[in-house]
Amino acid sequence: MTATPWQPPEPGDIVWCRFPYLPSRAPGPKPRPALVLAVEVRDDGVVVQVAYGTSQNLGRLKVGEFAIAQANNRVAYALAGLSFDTKFDLELKIDLPWTDEFFAVPPMPRHGQTPKLGTLHASLMMALRATHDAEQGR
């Protein structure tokens, strides 16, 4: 892994990510929001566990998914730095190297020249925990 100029993210950050089309491990064709679930600093670099984010099919949340919608919580939506209502799928998560191969500065960076879009609002932590627990109980 090669070093990046960016500081590692923190769990709960939402980042701009070229999430792979699983089961492939190659960077996806377009960047999208991803929720940082865990960060591990290793001797050879930083590894970030992220969950897939999409603005598609928000009306159908399955077990393991939760959404950040502007109409439901304007403050949480603003803090997340999203451009569209977005759901995150904890079933689709992967460990990726914190490199510019998988992460990029978003088109309208709010946090400087870093892949960070925003942060998960504290009010959504319970939803994240419930989603995680439901996904683990499958």
Z-matrix of the N, CA and C atoms (Angstrom, degrees):
N
C 1 1.448
C 2 1.520 1 109.25
N 3 1.315 2 115.53 1 143.25
C 4 1.453 3 119.07 2 177.22
C 5 1.524 4 109.77 3 -103.61
N 6 1.314 5 114.72 4 148.54
C 7 1.462 6 120.02 5 -178.04
C 8 1.527 7 110.16 6 -70.55
N 9 1.326 8 115.65 7 152.06
C 10 1.460 9 121.64 8 174.65
C 11 1.522 10 108.12 9 -115.77
N 12 1.311 11 116.97 10 163.33
C 13 1.464 12 119.38 11 177.65
C 14 1.533 13 111.99 12 -76.79
N 15 1.322 14 117.90 13 -4.24
C 16 1.460 15 121.91 14 -174.73
C 17 1.520 16 111.49 15 -90.58
N 18 1.306 17 114.85 16 144.34
C 19 1.457 18 120.19 17 170.12
C 20 1.530 19 107.75 18 -69.88
N 21 1.334 20 118.17 19 150.17
C 22 1.465 21 119.10 20 177.31
C 23 1.528 22 110.83 21 -61.75
N 24 1.326 23 116.59 22 148.13
C 25 1.460 24 119.50 23 176.50
C 26 1.519 25 109.75 24 -74.34
N 27 1.318 26 115.85 25 178.74
C 28 1.459 27 122.01 26 176.01
C 29 1.519 28 108.62 27 -120.51
N 30 1.335 29 118.26 28 152.33
C 31 1.467 30 119.21 29 173.93
C 32 1.530 31 109.56 30 -54.35
N 33 1.312 32 115.01 31 136.01
C 34 1.458 33 120.87 32 -176.66
C 35 1.516 34 113.35 33 98.15
N 36 1.341 35 117.57 34 -12.84
C 37 1.457 36 120.28 35 174.91
C 38 1.531 37 109.17 36 -73.61
N 39 1.307 38 115.43 37 150.65
C 40 1.460 39 121.78 38 173.09
C 41 1.522 40 105.58 39 -112.10
N 42 1.331 41 115.80 40 126.12
C 43 1.460 42 121.81 41 -172.51
C 44 1.520 43 111.05 42 -124.43
N 45 1.332 44 115.16 43 160.98
C 46 1.460 45 123.52 44 177.54
C 47 1.519 46 107.25 45 -89.64
N 48 1.339 47 116.65 46 116.32
C 49 1.466 48 121.42 47 -167.37
C 50 1.524 49 111.76 48 -136.43
N 51 1.329 50 115.05 49 140.63
C 52 1.477 51 120.98 50 171.22
C 53 1.525 52 107.29 51 -90.53
N 54 1.330 53 114.76 52 73.63
C 55 1.462 54 122.79 53 -175.26
C 56 1.533 55 109.34 54 -62.97
N 57 1.337 56 117.61 55 128.87
C 58 1.466 57 120.40 56 -178.95
C 59 1.528 58 112.49 57 -65.62
N 60 1.330 59 115.22 58 151.67
C 61 1.461 60 120.04 59 168.74
C 62 1.519 61 106.36 60 -79.57
N 63 1.312 62 115.87 61 100.68
C 64 1.458 63 120.19 62 -176.50
C 65 1.524 64 110.36 63 -64.83
N 66 1.308 65 119.42 64 142.24
C 67 1.457 66 128.19 65 14.68
C 68 1.530 67 114.43 66 -87.91
N 69 1.341 68 118.15 67 3.22
C 70 1.460 69 119.84 68 177.00
C 71 1.522 70 109.84 69 -61.13
N 72 1.316 71 115.92 70 151.77
C 73 1.470 72 120.58 71 177.10
C 74 1.529 73 110.49 72 -110.94
N 75 1.336 74 116.12 73 7.11
C 76 1.465 75 120.73 74 178.60
C 77 1.531 76 109.25 75 -80.65
N 78 1.329 77 117.90 76 149.10
C 79 1.459 78 119.91 77 178.07
C 80 1.524 79 111.54 78 -56.17
N 81 1.318 80 116.29 79 139.52
C 82 1.454 81 120.75 80 177.79
C 83 1.516 82 111.39 81 -66.96
N 84 1.335 83 117.15 82 165.76
C 85 1.463 84 120.46 83 -175.39
C 86 1.523 85 114.58 84 -73.98
N 87 1.342 86 117.37 85 -21.98
C 88 1.465 87 118.61 86 -179.01
C 89 1.524 88 109.98 87 -139.75
N 90 1.335 89 115.99 88 146.57
C 91 1.463 90 118.35 89 177.90
C 92 1.522 91 111.28 90 -74.23
N 93 1.340 92 114.24 91 152.15
C 94 1.455 93 121.93 92 179.70
C 95 1.516 94 108.04 93 -151.61
N 96 1.326 95 117.97 94 164.85
C 97 1.461 96 118.95 95 175.97
C 98 1.526 97 111.03 96 -67.42
N 99 1.296 98 115.68 97 143.64
C 100 1.464 99 122.13 98 174.50
C 101 1.527 100 107.27 99 -139.42
N 102 1.317 101 115.80 100 143.61
C 103 1.458 102 121.88 101 -179.69
C 104 1.520 103 109.01 102 -96.40
N 105 1.315 104 117.08 103 124.94
C 106 1.460 105 122.13 104 178.70
C 107 1.534 106 108.53 105 -76.73
N 108 1.329 107 115.75 106 121.41
C 109 1.459 108 121.79 107 179.93
C 110 1.521 109 112.05 108 -100.45
N 111 1.328 110 117.03 109 -33.15
C 112 1.468 111 121.38 110 -178.57
C 113 1.527 112 108.66 111 -156.03
N 114 1.325 113 114.74 112 154.59
C 115 1.466 114 121.83 113 178.72
C 116 1.526 115 107.26 114 -135.20
N 117 1.330 116 115.69 115 131.62
C 118 1.462 117 120.62 116 177.81
C 119 1.527 118 109.20 117 -127.32
N 120 1.326 119 115.55 118 121.38
C 121 1.457 120 120.65 119 176.99
C 122 1.525 121 107.08 120 -91.58
N 123 1.333 122 115.85 121 119.98
C 124 1.463 123 122.53 122 -178.92
C 125 1.524 124 109.19 123 -114.74
N 126 1.321 125 115.81 124 169.71
C 127 1.464 126 120.46 125 177.17
C 128 1.527 127 111.86 126 -59.98
N 129 1.338 128 116.71 127 -33.97
C 130 1.460 129 120.64 128 -176.32
C 131 1.531 130 113.11 129 -97.09
N 132 1.319 131 118.61 130 7.33
C 133 1.462 132 121.01 131 177.62
C 134 1.520 133 112.24 132 140.32
N 135 1.298 134 115.60 133 -169.23
C 136 1.460 135 122.67 134 -177.43
C 137 1.523 136 108.96 135 -106.36
N 138 1.332 137 116.02 136 136.04
C 139 1.461 138 122.45 137 175.40
C 140 1.521 139 107.51 138 -115.91
N 141 1.327 140 115.38 139 132.82
C 142 1.456 141 122.04 140 -175.96
C 143 1.523 142 108.93 141 -119.99
N 144 1.335 143 116.83 142 127.84
C 145 1.464 144 120.30 143 173.28
C 146 1.521 145 107.18 144 -91.80
N 147 1.335 146 116.27 145 122.70
C 148 1.459 147 121.42 146 -177.97
C 149 1.522 148 110.80 147 -125.37
N 150 1.335 149 114.88 148 151.40
C 151 1.461 150 122.39 149 174.64
C 152 1.526 151 108.19 150 -107.04
N 153 1.309 152 114.80 151 142.83
C 154 1.458 153 124.64 152 -177.92
C 155 1.517 154 111.64 153 -64.20
N 156 1.330 155 116.65 154 135.78
C 157 1.454 156 122.07 155 174.72
C 158 1.520 157 110.99 156 -120.20
N 159 1.336 158 116.05 157 143.16
C 160 1.457 159 121.56 158 178.77
C 161 1.520 160 110.02 159 -150.37
N 162 1.325 161 115.71 160 153.22
C 163 1.462 162 120.54 161 175.58
C 164 1.529 163 110.75 162 -99.45
N 165 1.321 164 116.93 163 5.95
C 166 1.463 165 121.96 164 -178.76
C 167 1.530 166 111.55 165 -89.92
N 168 1.331 167 117.02 166 147.77
C 169 1.473 168 124.69 167 172.98
C 170 1.523 169 113.46 168 54.02
N 171 1.311 170 117.12 169 43.90
C 172 1.466 171 120.16 170 179.44
C 173 1.522 172 112.75 171 -69.15
N 174 1.304 173 117.01 172 -20.81
C 175 1.460 174 120.21 173 179.42
C 176 1.512 175 113.40 174 -75.84
N 177 1.329 176 116.79 175 -10.43
C 178 1.472 177 121.10 176 -178.86
C 179 1.520 178 109.43 177 -124.33
N 180 1.316 179 116.42 178 86.78
C 181 1.464 180 119.83 179 176.91
C 182 1.514 181 108.54 180 -87.43
N 183 1.311 182 116.17 181 126.68
C 184 1.459 183 122.28 182 177.04
C 185 1.526 184 108.98 183 -96.60
N 186 1.317 185 115.37 184 170.89
C 187 1.460 186 120.30 185 174.08
C 188 1.523 187 107.39 186 -57.60
N 189 1.322 188 116.47 187 132.69
C 190 1.456 189 121.16 188 -179.85
C 191 1.514 190 113.76 189 94.38
N 192 1.351 191 117.76 190 0.97
C 193 1.451 192 121.34 191 179.45
C 194 1.536 193 110.40 192 -118.69
N 195 1.325 194 115.82 193 147.01
C 196 1.465 195 120.78 194 170.06
C 197 1.523 196 107.98 195 -143.98
N 198 1.329 197 115.49 196 154.61
C 199 1.455 198 120.32 197 -173.40
C 200 1.523 199 111.42 198 -119.57
N 201 1.325 200 113.73 199 152.01
C 202 1.462 201 122.23 200 169.68
C 203 1.527 202 105.00 201 -115.67
N 204 1.335 203 115.58 202 109.53
C 205 1.458 204 121.23 203 -176.37
C 206 1.525 205 110.08 204 -120.10
N 207 1.310 206 116.11 205 135.72
C 208 1.455 207 121.40 206 -176.99
C 209 1.534 208 111.30 207 -59.38
N 210 1.320 209 118.06 208 -40.63
C 211 1.464 210 121.00 209 -177.25
C 212 1.526 211 112.17 210 -67.55
N 213 1.331 212 117.47 211 -28.08
C 214 1.466 213 121.48 212 -177.31
C 215 1.522 214 112.66 213 -81.83
N 216 1.335 215 117.29 214 -34.71
C 217 1.457 216 120.16 215 -176.29
C 218 1.536 217 108.47 216 -160.17
N 219 1.316 218 115.94 217 91.31
C 220 1.469 219 121.04 218 -175.78
C 221 1.533 220 112.62 219 -60.36
N 222 1.324 221 116.59 220 -37.70
C 223 1.463 222 120.07 221 -178.86
C 224 1.529 223 110.46 222 -66.91
N 225 1.333 224 117.03 223 -46.35
C 226 1.474 225 121.06 224 179.26
C 227 1.525 226 110.55 225 -63.66
N 228 1.320 227 116.52 226 -39.28
C 229 1.460 228 120.71 227 179.47
C 230 1.532 229 110.07 228 -63.94
N 231 1.310 230 116.94 229 -45.47
C 232 1.470 231 120.82 230 -180.00
C 233 1.525 232 110.96 231 -62.96
N 234 1.328 233 117.70 232 -43.68
C 235 1.461 234 121.56 233 -179.42
C 236 1.530 235 111.48 234 -64.33
N 237 1.342 236 116.99 235 -31.72
C 238 1.464 237 121.36 236 -179.39
C 239 1.524 238 112.25 237 -69.44
N 240 1.336 239 117.83 238 -22.11
C 241 1.459 240 120.57 239 178.55
C 242 1.517 241 113.83 240 73.90
N 243 1.312 242 116.94 241 21.49
C 244 1.461 243 121.39 242 -177.33
C 245 1.519 244 111.33 243 -84.07
N 246 1.330 245 116.57 244 153.54
C 247 1.463 246 122.06 245 175.63
C 248 1.521 247 111.40 246 -95.60
N 249 1.333 248 116.97 247 -20.73
C 250 1.462 249 123.11 248 -178.65
C 251 1.521 250 108.56 249 -139.65
N 252 1.343 251 116.21 250 155.76
C 253 1.458 252 119.50 251 170.35
C 254 1.523 253 106.66 252 -53.76
N 255 1.319 254 116.83 253 137.61
C 256 1.466 255 121.39 254 -172.26
C 257 1.513 256 110.24 255 -139.59
N 258 1.341 257 115.55 256 141.08
C 259 1.458 258 119.57 257 171.64
C 260 1.524 259 108.13 258 -112.82
N 261 1.321 260 114.33 259 149.39
C 262 1.464 261 121.60 260 178.33
C 263 1.515 262 108.42 261 -116.29
N 264 1.317 263 115.70 262 136.11
C 265 1.459 264 122.61 263 -176.36
C 266 1.521 265 108.79 264 -109.94
N 267 1.333 266 115.96 265 107.83
C 268 1.465 267 119.99 266 -178.67
C 269 1.525 268 112.45 267 -73.93
N 270 1.327 269 117.24 268 -11.21
C 271 1.458 270 119.65 269 174.02
C 272 1.530 271 110.17 270 -75.94
N 273 1.334 272 116.10 271 -30.34
C 274 1.463 273 121.50 272 178.08
C 275 1.523 274 108.68 273 -98.72
N 276 1.309 275 115.56 274 82.53
C 277 1.465 276 120.98 275 178.61
C 278 1.519 277 108.37 276 -129.18
N 279 1.328 278 114.52 277 154.05
C 280 1.454 279 119.53 278 -175.48
C 281 1.529 280 109.09 279 -155.02
N 282 1.322 281 115.87 280 150.78
C 283 1.460 282 122.09 281 173.02
C 284 1.529 283 107.47 282 -90.75
N 285 1.338 284 115.84 283 126.55
C 286 1.459 285 121.48 284 -179.48
C 287 1.521 286 110.25 285 -129.52
N 288 1.324 287 116.85 286 148.32
C 289 1.466 288 118.95 287 173.74
C 290 1.525 289 109.56 288 -69.07
N 291 1.311 290 116.68 289 140.89
C 292 1.465 291 123.05 290 179.26
C 293 1.526 292 107.97 291 -79.31
N 294 1.337 293 115.79 292 74.46
C 295 1.460 294 122.43 293 -177.46
C 296 1.528 295 109.68 294 -131.73
N 297 1.336 296 115.52 295 166.18
C 298 1.456 297 119.00 296 178.82
C 299 1.524 298 112.80 297 -73.62
N 300 1.323 299 117.32 298 -2.91
C 301 1.460 300 120.36 299 172.75
C 302 1.537 301 110.02 300 -69.26
N 303 1.343 302 116.91 301 -35.79
C 304 1.462 303 121.59 302 -176.85
C 305 1.529 304 113.84 303 -110.85
N 306 1.321 305 118.46 304 -21.74
C 307 1.460 306 121.82 305 -174.85
C 308 1.525 307 109.70 306 -123.82
N 309 1.337 308 115.63 307 148.57
C 310 1.464 309 120.09 308 -177.96
C 311 1.524 310 110.02 309 -146.54
N 312 1.310 311 114.64 310 159.93
C 313 1.457 312 120.96 311 173.54
C 314 1.529 313 106.88 312 -72.27
N 315 1.348 314 118.20 313 129.81
C 316 1.470 315 119.72 314 -178.69
C 317 1.527 316 111.76 315 -68.65
N 318 1.333 317 116.69 316 163.04
C 319 1.466 318 120.25 317 -177.91
C 320 1.531 319 113.82 318 -58.37
N 321 1.321 320 117.45 319 -34.91
C 322 1.461 321 121.03 320 179.14
C 323 1.534 322 108.37 321 -122.53
N 324 1.326 323 117.14 322 76.62
C 325 1.466 324 119.99 323 -174.74
C 326 1.520 325 112.74 324 -66.08
N 327 1.319 326 115.44 325 128.08
C 328 1.471 327 121.57 326 178.56
C 329 1.523 328 111.57 327 -101.71
N 330 1.329 329 115.62 328 -11.52
C 331 1.463 330 120.58 329 -176.45
C 332 1.523 331 111.39 330 -120.45
N 333 1.326 332 117.04 331 30.40
C 334 1.452 333 120.74 332 -178.07
C 335 1.520 334 110.66 333 82.28
N 336 1.293 335 116.87 334 -166.30
C 337 1.462 336 122.27 335 -177.04
C 338 1.528 337 110.21 336 -82.33
N 339 1.333 338 115.08 337 71.75
C 340 1.456 339 123.82 338 -179.21
C 341 1.533 340 108.35 339 -144.56
N 342 1.325 341 118.87 340 156.54
C 343 1.467 342 120.82 341 178.65
C 344 1.534 343 114.69 342 -70.10
N 345 1.306 344 117.74 343 -6.37
C 346 1.466 345 120.13 344 -176.19
C 347 1.528 346 111.23 345 -67.55
N 348 1.349 347 115.28 346 125.18
C 349 1.458 348 121.84 347 173.15
C 350 1.518 349 110.18 348 -89.51
N 351 1.332 350 115.66 349 -42.63
C 352 1.456 351 121.25 350 -176.96
C 353 1.511 352 110.50 351 -179.00
N 354 1.342 353 114.60 352 -158.21
C 355 1.461 354 121.16 353 -174.98
C 356 1.520 355 109.32 354 -138.36
N 357 1.306 356 115.07 355 147.19
C 358 1.463 357 121.17 356 175.26
C 359 1.527 358 109.02 357 -68.98
N 360 1.308 359 117.02 358 126.06
C 361 1.462 360 123.13 359 179.93
C 362 1.524 361 109.62 360 -68.80
N 363 1.325 362 116.27 361 144.93
C 364 1.472 363 121.31 362 -179.16
C 365 1.527 364 112.21 363 -55.64
N 366 1.321 365 117.91 364 -31.29
C 367 1.460 366 120.47 365 -179.70
C 368 1.530 367 112.40 366 -66.20
N 369 1.336 368 117.33 367 -18.38
C 370 1.468 369 120.68 368 -179.97
C 371 1.527 370 112.69 369 -95.81
N 372 1.321 371 117.43 370 -3.50
C 373 1.465 372 120.15 371 -179.46
C 374 1.533 373 111.52 372 -62.04
N 375 1.340 374 117.04 373 -37.65
C 376 1.468 375 119.40 374 178.28
C 377 1.526 376 110.67 375 -66.29
N 378 1.330 377 116.68 376 -38.91
C 379 1.467 378 120.29 377 177.44
C 380 1.523 379 110.18 378 -64.54
N 381 1.321 380 116.42 379 -40.92
C 382 1.465 381 120.49 380 177.50
C 383 1.521 382 110.59 381 -62.65
N 384 1.326 383 117.91 382 -45.28
C 385 1.472 384 121.76 383 179.74
C 386 1.535 385 110.28 384 -62.31
N 387 1.325 386 117.81 385 -45.50
C 388 1.468 387 121.10 386 179.78
C 389 1.521 388 110.73 387 -62.96
N 390 1.338 389 116.56 388 -40.50
C 391 1.462 390 120.95 389 178.52
C 392 1.519 391 109.89 390 -64.97
N 393 1.309 392 117.25 391 -45.33
C 394 1.468 393 121.97 392 178.13
C 395 1.520 394 110.87 393 -59.54
N 396 1.329 395 116.80 394 -47.61
C 397 1.465 396 120.74 395 -179.39
C 398 1.526 397 111.40 396 -62.71
N 399 1.337 398 116.85 397 -40.84
C 400 1.472 399 120.32 398 178.66
C 401 1.514 400 110.64 399 -65.36
N 402 1.322 401 116.84 400 -40.59
C 403 1.466 402 120.78 401 -179.90
C 404 1.516 403 110.78 402 -67.09
N 405 1.316 404 117.70 403 -37.50
C 406 1.467 405 121.98 404 179.34
C 407 1.523 406 111.62 405 -70.72
N 408 1.323 407 117.10 406 -27.72
C 409 1.456 408 121.54 407 -177.86
C 410 1.512 409 114.24 408 -82.88
N 411 1.304 410 118.78 409 0.80
C 412 1.469 411 122.05 410 179.94
C 413 1.487 412 112.32 411 -60.84
